[in-house]
Amino acid sequence: QVQLVESGGGLVQAGGSLRLSCLASGRTLSIYAMGWFRQAPGKGREFAAYINWSSGTTYYADSVKGRFTISKDNALNTVHLQMNNLKPEDTAVYYCAARILGSTYPHTAESGYDYWGQGTQVTVSS
């Protein structure tokens, strides 16, 4: 089992920045990659960013590319999401997720991840 705990959410004005963190614990050696998803009110959960735990390879959704940066600290079992130039449409609950080796689902799909955090609220005011 892997446990994930997010932190860093809050209220920010449009154009501002926030940095989310996700601390992994438990069987962290089984982690192949980490991802951030988000769920806006009344909408489904959508992919935001991905990082390979060993190589550091990253992928981003088009909606956040150029504004968000995902990074990792393997020694601390932590992944971060730096969010700059935030927009009201970025308002959502942000979830951290862990993908173990062997998953055949796309990294953009919820089914591609095995463990989830409880989420942290990000609200961007206009």
N, CA, C and O atoms as a GROMACS GRO file, in nm:
protein
  504
    1GLN      N    1   0.083  -0.120   0.000
    1GLN     CA    2   0.000   0.000   0.000
    1GLN      C    3   0.087   0.126   0.000
    1GLN      O    4   0.196   0.129   0.057
    2VAL      N    5   0.035   0.227  -0.066
    2VAL     CA    6   0.100   0.358  -0.068
    2VAL      C    7  -0.001   0.460  -0.017
    2VAL      O    8  -0.116   0.461  -0.061
    3GLN      N    9   0.042   0.544   0.073
    3GLN     CA   10  -0.044   0.650   0.123
    3GLN      C   11   0.006   0.783   0.068
    3GLN      O   12   0.126   0.808   0.060
    4LEU      N   13  -0.089   0.868   0.030
    4LEU     CA   14  -0.057   0.997  -0.030
    4LEU      C   15  -0.130   1.108   0.045
    4LEU      O   16  -0.250   1.096   0.072
    5VAL      N   17  -0.059   1.214   0.079
    5VAL     CA   18  -0.119   1.327   0.149
    5VAL      C   19  -0.080   1.456   0.078
    5VAL      O   20   0.039   1.489   0.068
    6GLU      N   21  -0.181   1.529   0.029
    6GLU     CA   22  -0.157   1.655  -0.039
    6GLU      C   23  -0.161   1.771   0.060
    6GLU      O   24  -0.223   1.763   0.166
    7SER      N   25  -0.094   1.878   0.022
    7SER     CA   26  -0.099   2.003   0.100
    7SER      C   27  -0.069   2.119   0.007
    7SER      O   28  -0.019   2.100  -0.104
    8GLY      N   29  -0.099   2.240   0.054
    8GLY     CA   30  -0.063   2.359  -0.021
    8GLY      C   31  -0.175   2.429  -0.093
    8GLY      O   32  -0.154   2.534  -0.154
    9GLY      N   33  -0.295   2.374  -0.088
    9GLY     CA   34  -0.406   2.440  -0.154
    9GLY      C   35  -0.447   2.566  -0.081
    9GLY      O   36  -0.399   2.595   0.028
   10GLY      N   37  -0.536   2.643  -0.144
   10GLY     CA   38  -0.583   2.766  -0.081
   10GLY      C   39  -0.654   2.855  -0.180
   10GLY      O   40  -0.690   2.815  -0.290
   11LEU      N   41  -0.673   2.980  -0.137
   11LEU     CA   42  -0.740   3.081  -0.217
   11LEU      C   43  -0.636   3.180  -0.270
   11LEU      O   44  -0.552   3.229  -0.194
   12VAL      N   45  -0.642   3.207  -0.399
   12VAL     CA   46  -0.546   3.299  -0.462
   12VAL      C   47  -0.617   3.379  -0.568
   12VAL      O   48  -0.715   3.333  -0.626
   13GLN      N   49  -0.568   3.498  -0.595
   13GLN     CA   50  -0.625   3.580  -0.701
   13GLN      C   51  -0.573   3.536  -0.836
   13GLN      O   52  -0.464   3.479  -0.847
   14ALA      N   53  -0.650   3.564  -0.938
   14ALA     CA   54  -0.607   3.532  -1.075
   14ALA      C   55  -0.471   3.597  -1.102
   14ALA      O   56  -0.446   3.712  -1.066
   15GLY      N   57  -0.385   3.521  -1.166
   15GLY     CA   58  -0.249   3.566  -1.192
   15GLY      C   59  -0.150   3.527  -1.085
   15GLY      O   60  -0.029   3.541  -1.103
   16GLY      N   61  -0.200   3.478  -0.974
   16GLY     CA   62  -0.114   3.440  -0.863
   16GLY      C   63  -0.059   3.299  -0.878
   16GLY      O   64  -0.080   3.233  -0.980
   17SER      N   65   0.012   3.255  -0.774
   17SER     CA   66   0.078   3.125  -0.777
   17SER      C   67   0.049   3.046  -0.650
   17SER      O   68   0.023   3.103  -0.544
   18LEU      N   69   0.053   2.916  -0.663
   18LEU     CA   70   0.044   2.825  -0.551
   18LEU      C   71   0.136   2.706  -0.578
   18LEU      O   72   0.161   2.671  -0.694
   19ARG      N   73   0.185   2.645  -0.470
   19ARG     CA   74   0.266   2.525  -0.484
   19ARG      C   75   0.203   2.414  -0.401
   19ARG      O   76   0.193   2.423  -0.279
   20LEU      N   77   0.161   2.310  -0.471
   20LEU     CA   78   0.105   2.193  -0.404
   20LEU      C   79   0.215   2.090  -0.379
   20LEU      O   80   0.309   2.078  -0.457
   21SER      N   81   0.200   2.018  -0.270
   21SER     CA   82   0.294   1.910  -0.238
   21SER      C   83   0.217   1.782  -0.209
   21SER      O   84   0.103   1.786  -0.164
   22CYS      N   85   0.281   1.670  -0.235
   22CYS     CA   86   0.221   1.540  -0.209
   22CYS      C   87   0.328   1.450  -0.149
   22CYS      O   88   0.430   1.421  -0.212
   23LEU      N   89   0.304   1.408  -0.026
   23LEU     CA   90   0.398   1.321   0.045
   23LEU      C   91   0.351   1.176   0.034
   23LEU      O   92   0.238   1.143   0.071
   24ALA      N   93   0.439   1.091  -0.015
   24ALA     CA   94   0.409   0.949  -0.027
   24ALA      C   95   0.474   0.872   0.088
   24ALA      O   96   0.586   0.902   0.129
   25SER      N   97   0.401   0.772   0.137
   25SER     CA   98   0.456   0.686   0.242
   25SER      C   99   0.408   0.544   0.218
   25SER      O  100   0.321   0.520   0.135
   26GLY      N  101   0.465   0.451   0.291
   26GLY     CA  102   0.431   0.311   0.272
   26GLY      C  103   0.528   0.246   0.174
   26GLY      O  104   0.649   0.264   0.184
   27ARG      N  105   0.475   0.169   0.080
   27ARG     CA  106   0.557   0.095  -0.016
   27ARG      C  107   0.598   0.185  -0.133
   27ARG      O  108   0.560   0.162  -0.248
   28THR      N  109   0.675   0.287  -0.102
   28THR     CA  110   0.713   0.385  -0.203
   28THR      C  111   0.807   0.330  -0.310
   28THR      O  112   0.816   0.386  -0.419
   29LEU      N  113   0.875   0.221  -0.280
   29LEU     CA  114   0.964   0.161  -0.380
   29LEU      C  115   0.885   0.104  -0.498
   29LEU      O  116   0.942   0.077  -0.603
   30SER      N  117   0.755   0.085  -0.480
   30SER     CA  118   0.673   0.032  -0.588
   30SER      C  119   0.624   0.141  -0.683
   30SER      O  120   0.562   0.111  -0.785
   31ILE      N  121   0.650   0.266  -0.650
   31ILE     CA  122   0.599   0.376  -0.732
   31ILE      C  123   0.678   0.387  -0.863
   31ILE      O  124   0.801   0.394  -0.862
   32TYR      N  125   0.607   0.389  -0.973
   32TYR     CA  126   0.667   0.407  -1.106
   32TYR      C  127   0.655   0.552  -1.151
   32TYR      O  128   0.746   0.605  -1.215
   33ALA      N  129   0.544   0.613  -1.120
   33ALA     CA  130   0.521   0.752  -1.160
   33ALA      C  131   0.418   0.815  -1.067
   33ALA      O  132   0.346   0.746  -0.994
   34MET      N  133   0.413   0.947  -1.073
   34MET     CA  134   0.314   1.022  -0.994
   34MET      C  135   0.240   1.116  -1.088
   34MET      O  136   0.294   1.162  -1.189
   35GLY      N  137   0.117   1.144  -1.052
   35GLY     CA  138   0.039   1.235  -1.134
   35GLY      C  139  -0.044   1.329  -1.048
   35GLY      O  140  -0.071   1.302  -0.931
   36TRP      N  141  -0.082   1.439  -1.109
   36TRP     CA  142  -0.178   1.531  -1.047
   36TRP      C  143  -0.302   1.537  -1.137
   36TRP      O  144  -0.292   1.553  -1.259
   37PHE      N  145  -0.415   1.523  -1.075
   37PHE     CA  146  -0.544   1.537  -1.142
   37PHE      C  147  -0.621   1.647  -1.071
   37PHE      O  148  -0.584   1.688  -0.961
   38ARG      N  149  -0.727   1.694  -1.135
   38ARG     CA  150  -0.810   1.795  -1.071
   38ARG      C  151  -0.955   1.773  -1.109
   38ARG      O  152  -0.986   1.720  -1.216
   39GLN      N  153  -1.043   1.816  -1.019
   39GLN     CA  154  -1.187   1.801  -1.042
   39GLN      C  155  -1.256   1.931  -1.005
   39GLN      O  156  -1.262   1.970  -0.888
   40ALA      N  157  -1.308   1.997  -1.108
   40ALA     CA  158  -1.382   2.121  -1.088
   40ALA      C  159  -1.525   2.088  -1.047
   40ALA      O  160  -1.573   1.978  -1.072
   41PRO      N  161  -1.595   2.183  -0.984
   41PRO     CA  162  -1.734   2.158  -0.942
   41PRO      C  163  -1.821   2.116  -1.060
   41PRO      O  164  -1.823   2.183  -1.163
   42GLY      N  165  -1.892   2.007  -1.045
   42GLY     CA  166  -1.984   1.960  -1.148
   42GLY      C  167  -1.918   1.892  -1.266
   42GLY      O  168  -1.985   1.860  -1.364
   43LYS      N  169  -1.787   1.870  -1.258
   43LYS     CA  170  -1.715   1.807  -1.370
   43LYS      C  171  -1.643   1.682  -1.324
   43LYS      O  172  -1.628   1.657  -1.205
   44GLY      N  173  -1.598   1.605  -1.421
   44GLY     CA  174  -1.522   1.485  -1.391
   44GLY      C  175  -1.377   1.519  -1.358
   44GLY      O  176  -1.332   1.632  -1.378
   45ARG      N  177  -1.306   1.419  -1.307
   45ARG     CA  178  -1.166   1.438  -1.274
   45ARG      C  179  -1.084   1.437  -1.402
   45ARG      O  180  -1.102   1.350  -1.487
   46GLU      N  181  -0.993   1.533  -1.416
   46GLU     CA  182  -0.912   1.542  -1.537
   46GLU      C  183  -0.763   1.544  -1.504
   46GLU      O  184  -0.720   1.593  -1.400
   47PHE      N  185  -0.687   1.490  -1.596
   47PHE     CA  186  -0.541   1.484  -1.584
   47PHE      C  187  -0.482   1.624  -1.594
   47PHE      O  188  -0.527   1.706  -1.674
   48ALA      N  189  -0.380   1.650  -1.512
   48ALA     CA  190  -0.309   1.778  -1.518
   48ALA      C  191  -0.161   1.759  -1.549
   48ALA      O  192  -0.108   1.823  -1.641
   49ALA      N  193  -0.093   1.671  -1.474
   49ALA     CA  194   0.052   1.658  -1.491
   49ALA      C  195   0.098   1.520  -1.446
   49ALA      O  196   0.033   1.454  -1.365
   50TYR      N  197   0.214   1.479  -1.500
   50TYR     CA  198   0.270   1.345  -1.474
   50TYR      C  199   0.421   1.356  -1.464
   50TYR      O  200   0.483   1.437  -1.533
   51ILE      N  201   0.481   1.273  -1.376
   51ILE     CA  202   0.625   1.267  -1.370
   51ILE      C  203   0.668   1.124  -1.342
   51ILE      O  204   0.616   1.059  -1.252
   52ASN      N  205   0.764   1.076  -1.419
   52ASN     CA  206   0.820   0.944  -1.397
   52ASN      C  207   0.912   0.949  -1.275
   52ASN      O  208   0.997   1.038  -1.265
   53TRP      N  209   0.895   0.855  -1.185
   53TRP     CA  210   0.964   0.862  -1.056
   53TRP      C  211   1.116   0.845  -1.070
   53TRP      O  212   1.190   0.900  -0.988
   54SER      N  213   1.162   0.772  -1.170
   54SER     CA  214   1.306   0.752  -1.184
   54SER      C  215   1.368   0.845  -1.288
   54SER      O  216   1.472   0.905  -1.261
   55SER      N  217   1.306   0.856  -1.405
   55SER     CA  218   1.367   0.935  -1.513
   55SER      C  219   1.337   1.083  -1.503
   55SER      O  220   1.412   1.166  -1.554
   56GLY      N  221   1.225   1.116  -1.437
   56GLY     CA  222   1.186   1.256  -1.430
   56GLY      C  223   1.111   1.305  -1.553
   56GLY      O  224   1.080   1.424  -1.562
   57THR      N  225   1.082   1.218  -1.647
   57THR     CA  226   1.005   1.256  -1.765
   57THR      C  227   0.870   1.312  -1.723
   57THR      O  228   0.803   1.255  -1.637
   58THR      N  229   0.830   1.423  -1.785
   58THR     CA  230   0.704   1.489  -1.748
   58THR      C  231   0.611   1.502  -1.868
   58THR      O  232   0.655   1.510  -1.983
   59TYR      N  233   0.483   1.506  -1.838
   59TYR     CA  234   0.380   1.533  -1.936
   59TYR      C  235   0.278   1.627  -1.871
   59TYR      O  236   0.256   1.625  -1.750
   60TYR      N  237   0.218   1.710  -1.955
   60TYR     CA  238   0.120   1.806  -1.905
   60TYR      C  239  -0.004   1.807  -1.993
   60TYR      O  240   0.004   1.782  -2.113
   61ALA      N  241  -0.118   1.838  -1.932
   61ALA     CA  242  -0.237   1.866  -2.010
   61ALA      C  243  -0.217   1.999  -2.081
   61ALA      O  244  -0.149   2.088  -2.031
   62ASP      N  245  -0.277   2.011  -2.198
   62ASP     CA  246  -0.263   2.136  -2.274
   62ASP      C  247  -0.311   2.256  -2.194
   62ASP      O  248  -0.258   2.366  -2.209
   63SER      N  249  -0.412   2.236  -2.109
   63SER     CA  250  -0.471   2.346  -2.034
   63SER      C  251  -0.376   2.405  -1.930
   63SER      O  252  -0.397   2.518  -1.885
   64VAL      N  253  -0.273   2.332  -1.891
   64VAL     CA  254  -0.181   2.381  -1.788
   64VAL      C  255  -0.039   2.397  -1.839
   64VAL      O  256   0.046   2.451  -1.769
   65LYS      N  257  -0.012   2.351  -1.959
   65LYS     CA  258   0.124   2.355  -2.013
   65LYS      C  259   0.175   2.498  -2.019
   65LYS      O  260   0.105   2.588  -2.066
   66GLY      N  261   0.296   2.519  -1.972
   66GLY     CA  262   0.356   2.652  -1.970
   66GLY      C  263   0.326   2.730  -1.844
   66GLY      O  264   0.389   2.833  -1.818
   67ARG      N  265   0.230   2.683  -1.764
   67ARG     CA  266   0.196   2.752  -1.639
   67ARG      C  267   0.225   2.665  -1.516
   67ARG      O  268   0.263   2.717  -1.411
   68PHE      N  269   0.209   2.536  -1.530
   68PHE     CA  270   0.231   2.442  -1.418
   68PHE      C  271   0.361   2.366  -1.440
   68PHE      O  272   0.398   2.336  -1.553
   69THR      N  273   0.428   2.335  -1.330
   69THR     CA  274   0.550   2.254  -1.335
   69THR      C  275   0.544   2.147  -1.228
   69THR      O  276   0.526   2.177  -1.110
   70ILE      N  277   0.559   2.023  -1.269
   70ILE     CA  278   0.563   1.912  -1.174
   70ILE      C  279   0.709   1.877  -1.148
   70ILE      O  280   0.790   1.874  -1.241
   71SER      N  281   0.741   1.849  -1.022
   71SER     CA  282   0.878   1.812  -0.987
   71SER      C  283   0.873   1.709  -0.875
   71SER      O  284   0.767   1.686  -0.816
   72LYS      N  285   0.989   1.648  -0.846
   72LYS     CA  286   0.992   1.544  -0.744
   72LYS      C  287   1.116   1.554  -0.660
   72LYS      O  288   1.218   1.608  -0.702
   73ASP      N  289   1.105   1.501  -0.540
   73ASP     CA  290   1.220   1.487  -0.450
   73ASP      C  291   1.215   1.343  -0.401
   73ASP      O  292   1.144   1.310  -0.306
   74ASN      N  293   1.292   1.259  -0.467
   74ASN     CA  294   1.287   1.115  -0.435
   74ASN      C  295   1.329   1.088  -0.290
   74ASN      O  296   1.274   1.000  -0.224
   75ALA      N  297   1.426   1.162  -0.243
   75ALA     CA  298   1.476   1.139  -0.107
   75ALA      C  299   1.367   1.164  -0.003
   75ALA      O  300   1.363   1.099   0.101
   76LEU      N  301   1.280   1.259  -0.032
   76LEU     CA  302   1.172   1.294   0.061
   76LEU      C  303   1.039   1.231   0.021
   76LEU      O  304   0.937   1.255   0.086
   77ASN      N  305   1.040   1.151  -0.086
   77ASN     CA  306   0.918   1.087  -0.135
   77ASN      C  307   0.807   1.190  -0.156
   77ASN      O  308   0.692   1.168  -0.118
   78THR      N  309   0.844   1.300  -0.218
   78THR     CA  310   0.749   1.410  -0.236
   78THR      C  311   0.746   1.455  -0.380
   78THR      O  312   0.848   1.459  -0.448
   79VAL      N  313   0.628   1.488  -0.426
   79VAL     CA  314   0.611   1.547  -0.559
   79VAL      C  315   0.541   1.681  -0.540
   79VAL      O  316   0.454   1.697  -0.455
   80HIS      N  317   0.582   1.778  -0.622
   80HIS     CA  318   0.528   1.912  -0.612
   80HIS      C  319   0.459   1.951  -0.742
   80HIS      O  320   0.491   1.898  -0.849
   81LEU      N  321   0.366   2.043  -0.732
   81LEU     CA  322   0.304   2.103  -0.851
   81LEU      C  323   0.308   2.254  -0.831
   81LEU      O  324   0.231   2.310  -0.753
   82GLN      N  325   0.399   2.320  -0.902
   82GLN     CA  326   0.408   2.465  -0.900
   82GLN      C  327   0.310   2.520  -1.002
   82GLN      O  328   0.318   2.488  -1.120
   83MET      N  329   0.218   2.602  -0.955
   83MET     CA  330   0.114   2.655  -1.042
   83MET      C  331   0.128   2.807  -1.049
   83MET      O  332   0.110   2.876  -0.949
   84ASN      N  333   0.160   2.858  -1.167
   84ASN     CA  334   0.177   3.001  -1.188
   84ASN      C  335   0.069   3.055  -1.281
   84ASN      O  336   0.004   2.980  -1.354
   85ASN      N  337   0.052   3.185  -1.279
   85ASN     CA  338  -0.046   3.251  -1.365
   85ASN      C  339  -0.182   3.180  -1.356
   85ASN      O  340  -0.242   3.145  -1.458
   86LEU      N  341  -0.228   3.160  -1.236
   86LEU     CA  342  -0.352   3.086  -1.215
   86LEU      C  343  -0.472   3.162  -1.269
   86LEU      O  344  -0.476   3.285  -1.267
   87LYS      N  345  -0.568   3.086  -1.318
   87LYS     CA  346  -0.690   3.139  -1.376
   87LYS      C  347  -0.810   3.088  -1.298
   87LYS      O  348  -0.802   2.984  -1.233
   88PRO      N  349  -0.922   3.160  -1.303
   88PRO     CA  350  -1.043   3.111  -1.232
   88PRO      C  351  -1.081   2.969  -1.275
   88PRO      O  352  -1.133   2.892  -1.194
   89GLU      N  353  -1.057   2.934  -1.399
   89GLU     CA  354  -1.091   2.799  -1.446
   89GLU      C  355  -0.999   2.691  -1.390
   89GLU      O  356  -1.022   2.572  -1.413
   90ASP      N  357  -0.895   2.730  -1.317
   90ASP     CA  358  -0.810   2.632  -1.249
   90ASP      C  359  -0.870   2.591  -1.114
   90ASP      O  360  -0.819   2.500  -1.049
   91THR      N  361  -0.978   2.658  -1.073
   91THR     CA  362  -1.043   2.624  -0.948
   91THR      C  363  -1.091   2.479  -0.950
   91THR      O  364  -1.167   2.439  -1.038
   92ALA      N  365  -1.046   2.403  -0.852
   92ALA     CA  366  -1.078   2.260  -0.848
   92ALA      C  367  -1.020   2.199  -0.721
   92ALA      O  368  -0.941   2.262  -0.650
   93VAL      N  369  -1.061   2.076  -0.695
   93VAL     CA  370  -0.991   1.994  -0.595
   93VAL      C  371  -0.879   1.923  -0.670
   93VAL      O  372  -0.903   1.858  -0.772
   94TYR      N  373  -0.759   1.934  -0.620
   94TYR     CA  374  -0.642   1.874  -0.684
   94TYR      C  375  -0.603   1.747  -0.609
   94TYR      O  376  -0.589   1.746  -0.487
   95TYR      N  377  -0.585   1.640  -0.687
   95TYR     CA  378  -0.554   1.510  -0.631
   95TYR      C  379  -0.416   1.463  -0.679
   95TYR      O  380  -0.381   1.477  -0.796
   96CYS      N  381  -0.341   1.409  -0.588
   96CYS     CA  382  -0.216   1.343  -0.618
   96CYS      C  383  -0.245   1.194  -0.635
   96CYS      O  384  -0.328   1.138  -0.564
   97ALA      N  385  -0.175   1.129  -0.730
   97ALA     CA  386  -0.196   0.987  -0.754
   97ALA      C  387  -0.064   0.918  -0.784
   97ALA      O  388   0.028   0.979  -0.838
   98ALA      N  389  -0.056   0.791  -0.746
   98ALA     CA  390   0.065   0.712  -0.769
   98ALA      C  391   0.034   0.596  -0.863
   98ALA      O  392  -0.069   0.529  -0.851
   99ARG      N  393   0.124   0.574  -0.955
   99ARG     CA  394   0.112   0.467  -1.054
   99ARG      C  395   0.224   0.367  -1.026
   99ARG      O  396   0.341   0.404  -1.018
  100ILE      N  397   0.187   0.241  -1.013
  100ILE     CA  398   0.290   0.139  -0.989
  100ILE      C  399   0.333   0.078  -1.120
  100ILE      O  400   0.264   0.091  -1.221
  101LEU      N  401   0.446   0.010  -1.120
  101LEU     CA  402   0.500  -0.052  -1.240
  101LEU      C  403   0.404  -0.158  -1.291
  101LEU      O  404   0.348  -0.235  -1.213
  102GLY      N  405   0.387  -0.160  -1.421
  102GLY     CA  406   0.305  -0.263  -1.481
  102GLY      C  407   0.169  -0.215  -1.528
  102GLY      O  408   0.097  -0.289  -1.594
  103SER      N  409   0.134  -0.092  -1.495
  103SER     CA  410   0.004  -0.042  -1.542
  103SER      C  411   0.007  -0.026  -1.693
  103SER      O  412   0.103   0.026  -1.750
  104THR      N  413  -0.100  -0.070  -1.757
  104THR     CA  414  -0.108  -0.060  -1.903
  104THR      C  415  -0.200   0.052  -1.948
  104THR      O  416  -0.215   0.076  -2.068
  105TYR      N  417  -0.260   0.120  -1.854
  105TYR     CA  418  -0.351   0.230  -1.889
  105TYR      C  419  -0.271   0.356  -1.918
  105TYR      O  420  -0.160   0.373  -1.865
  106PRO      N  421  -0.325   0.444  -1.999
  106PRO     CA  422  -0.254   0.569  -2.030
  106PRO      C  423  -0.230   0.652  -1.904
  106PRO      O  424  -0.308   0.646  -1.810
  107HIS      N  425  -0.122   0.727  -1.903
  107HIS     CA  426  -0.090   0.808  -1.786
  107HIS      C  427  -0.188   0.924  -1.768
  107HIS      O  428  -0.189   0.989  -1.663
  108THR      N  429  -0.268   0.949  -1.869
  108THR     CA  430  -0.367   1.056  -1.858
  108THR      C  431  -0.500   1.008  -1.801
  108THR      O  432  -0.590   1.088  -1.775
  109ALA      N  433  -0.513   0.878  -1.782
  109ALA     CA  434  -0.640   0.820  -1.736
  109ALA      C  435  -0.637   0.791  -1.586
  109ALA      O  436  -0.534   0.751  -1.531
  110GLU      N  437  -0.752   0.813  -1.521
  110GLU     CA  438  -0.761   0.782  -1.379
  110GLU      C  439  -0.728   0.636  -1.352
  110GLU      O  440  -0.666   0.602  -1.251
  111SER      N  441  -0.769   0.548  -1.444
  111SER     CA  442  -0.745   0.405  -1.428
  111SER      C  443  -0.598   0.369  -1.435
  111SER      O  444  -0.560   0.256  -1.404
  112GLY      N  445  -0.514   0.463  -1.476
  112GLY     CA  446  -0.371   0.438  -1.483
  112GLY      C  447  -0.300   0.456  -1.351
  112GLY      O  448  -0.178   0.442  -1.344
  113TYR      N  449  -0.375   0.486  -1.247
  113TYR     CA  450  -0.316   0.512  -1.116
  113TYR      C  451  -0.380   0.422  -1.011
  113TYR      O  452  -0.498   0.388  -1.018
  114ASP      N  453  -0.300   0.384  -0.914
  114ASP     CA  454  -0.342   0.283  -0.818
  114ASP      C  455  -0.373   0.339  -0.680
  114ASP      O  456  -0.451   0.280  -0.605
  115TYR      N  457  -0.315   0.451  -0.647
  115TYR     CA  458  -0.335   0.510  -0.515
  115TYR      C  459  -0.363   0.660  -0.531
  115TYR      O  460  -0.307   0.727  -0.618
  116TRP      N  461  -0.450   0.709  -0.444
  116TRP     CA  462  -0.494   0.848  -0.452
  116TRP      C  463  -0.488   0.915  -0.316
  116TRP      O  464  -0.509   0.852  -0.212
  117GLY      N  465  -0.458   1.046  -0.318
  117GLY     CA  466  -0.469   1.124  -0.197
  117GLY      C  467  -0.612   1.171  -0.176
  117GLY      O  468  -0.701   1.140  -0.255
  118GLN      N  469  -0.631   1.246  -0.070
  118GLN     CA  470  -0.766   1.290  -0.034
  118GLN      C  471  -0.806   1.419  -0.105
  118GLN      O  472  -0.923   1.456  -0.105
  119GLY      N  473  -0.709   1.486  -0.166
  119GLY     CA  474  -0.737   1.608  -0.241
  119GLY      C  475  -0.715   1.734  -0.160
  119GLY      O  476  -0.725   1.734  -0.037
  120THR      N  477  -0.684   1.841  -0.230
  120THR     CA  478  -0.667   1.972  -0.168
  120THR      C  479  -0.734   2.076  -0.256
  120THR      O  480  -0.719   2.074  -0.378
  121GLN      N  481  -0.809   2.166  -0.195
  121GLN     CA  482  -0.888   2.264  -0.270
  121GLN      C  483  -0.801   2.382  -0.315
  121GLN      O  484  -0.725   2.439  -0.237
  122VAL      N  485  -0.816   2.416  -0.441
  122VAL     CA  486  -0.754   2.536  -0.497
  122VAL      C  487  -0.865   2.623  -0.552
  122VAL      O  488  -0.944   2.579  -0.635
  123THR      N  489  -0.872   2.747  -0.504
  123THR     CA  490  -0.974   2.840  -0.550
  123THR      C  491  -0.906   2.965  -0.603
  123THR      O  492  -0.827   3.028  -0.533
  124VAL      N  493  -0.937   3.000  -0.728
  124VAL     CA  494  -0.878   3.117  -0.791
  124VAL      C  495  -0.989   3.219  -0.814
  124VAL      O  496  -1.084   3.192  -0.888
  125SER      N  497  -0.976   3.334  -0.753
  125SER     CA  498  -1.077   3.438  -0.767
  125SER      C  499  -1.041   3.533  -0.881
  125SER      O  500  -0.924   3.556  -0.910
  126SER      N  501  -1.144   3.586  -0.944
  126SER     CA  502  -1.121   3.676  -1.059
  126SER      C  503  -1.108   3.820  -1.014
  126SER      O  504  -1.088   3.909  -1.097
   0.00000   0.00000   0.00000
